[in-house]
Amino acid sequence: MKLEEIRIKIDKIDRELLVLLQERMGLALRTKKFKESVSDPAREADLLARAERMALDLVERSFTRHLLKTIIDESKRLQQEERPLVAFQGEHGAYGEVAARRLVPGGAYIPCLEFVDVFRGVEEGEFDLGVVPVENSLEGAVTQVNDLLTDTKLKVVGEAKVPVNHCLLATDVRDYRDLRQVFSHPQALAQCRGFLARNRLEPRPYYDTAGAAKMLARENPRAAGAIASALCAELYDLEIVKEGIEDGPSNTTRFLLLARDMYDGRGDKTSVVFATRHEAGRLFEVLRLFADAKINLTRIASMPLRRDPDNYCFFLDFEGDENDEKAAEVLSQMEKLTITLKKLGSYPANGGIG
């Protein structure tokens, strides 16, 4: 092997080590929810002893012990910082993490496999907060999240509207014409179809945009790139070959910040979920309450009730706090016109707890 080839492999391993270290620190932070104390001497001694038993001919046992001890000390330091644990769906670098960083500056951002893991984790106290997408300007409502909102006891305490700006990423700076394949989520590939076709780039579907970037950093496949967020470039030491490669108009996703308790303060916006009897004019009667009170609606969406597919539930956002006199009166009258009415909470419009 030539020197440059060896260095490329070393760079790949260094990136993977750092990505794995990030994952380990996230898991260490999660353990705090299950322990009475940050320190666990018996656990630490066991980790160090197991590391020393490994027969690594190029790594001295003293170095192994020192390295692992440093990692343990750093994870304990992070636990002592009392950062709120903020869950999002996807890998590190996903647009959900972009929203989480905006909504909760200084938090510890924890990736989850599925949306239900975010909801369940916050409900059970494993995480302090959760960030989920509720609607997209091009694709509409995120059905799975809206379905989960109908049953959850969590409250909405903030929102963020995140522009979805797709970037073409690679492991080093190069002309995108040198690339042959591009990995990303099928939806992202579809939104960049024109760019890919013009540049004769083969789209390769992957389970997640950030997951594609993570794979690129770890495996460094030949002549390959990924479509993901600019944050992924920072997290995985990737180069942005070209920004804004999406074909269509500006694309924005609205994310909600979820917590077990209501927002502590006056909100600018309120979200509710309700269901009415399947009768002509019943929904109109509900909406007329807001019109008569001159309360502006910012969103209304519907979806079938999972437990009763013949009926629909409605998601409604309006300006103001639910405890405002006019809003409180409207919500009181709504209870008489609806089968169910759930107040998801009042919160800052396009803002979080930071």
C-alpha positions, 0 to 999 in steps of 0.5 A: 500500500502507498502512503496516501492509501494508508492515511486514507484508511487511518482517517476512516478509522479515526472518524469511526472511533469518534462517531462510536465515542459520541454514541458511547457518551450518549448511552452513558448519559442515559444511564444516569436516569437509572442510578442514584449516583454518577459514580459506580466504582464496582462497574468502573473496576469491572470495565477496566479489568475486562479491558486489561484482559484483552490480548492486543499485541499493538496496544499496551495494557497500560495504555488501554487502561489509561484510555478507558479511564479517561473515557469513563472520567469524561462520561462522569463529567458529562453526567454531572453537567445536568444537561436535559436529555432531548430525544429525536428520531433518526441518527445524529445529524438528522433534521430532528436533531437540527430542530432539537438544537434550536429548541433546547440549546445546550441539551444532550441530543439522543437518537431513537430508532422510531417515533414511538421510542421518543414518545415512550422514552419521555413518558417513562422519564428516560428522556427529559424532552422529545422532538418530533416532526408534525407536518412538512410544507411539501409532504403534509402531516406526519401521520405516525406522529399525529397518531401518537399525539392522539393518545399521549399524555405529553404536552407541547412546550415549543415548536421550530420550523426547520428549513430542509436544505439538502447537501451533497456530502463526501469524505473529501473535497472533490468535484461532484462529477467525480462521484458515481453513487449517492446514498440517502433516504428515498424522500430526499433522493426524490426531492433531488431527482433533477440534480442527480439526473443532470449529473448522472449520479446513481441514487441509492436508497438508505433508511435515513439521511443522517444514517447515510452520512454516518455510513459514508464516514465509517465505510468511505465507499469508492466514488460515493456521496450522501445527501443529508443536512449540513450538520452531518458534515460537522458531526461526521467530518464530511465535506459539503460538495454542494448545498441546496441541491433540492429541485423544488421550492423551499421545504420546511418541516415543523417540529414540536417539543414534547414534555411531561409537564405543561409549558411554564409561562404564557404561550403564543400558540395552543394545540388541541385534538378533538373529535366530533359526532359524524353529523352534518355541520358539527365541525362547522359549529366548532370552527364558528366558535373561533370565528365569533371570538376572533381567534385566528386558527393557524392549522387544522388537519384531520385523520381517521380515529384508529379505534373508530375508522368511521370517525375523524379526529381534528388537530387544531392550532390557534393563536394565544394561550388556552388560559386567555379569557376568550380562548378558555370560553371557546374551549369550554363551549367546545367540550359540549360539541365534541366527543373528545377534546384533548389540550396538548398545551400552549407554548411559544410560537416558533420557539423552545425553552432556550 
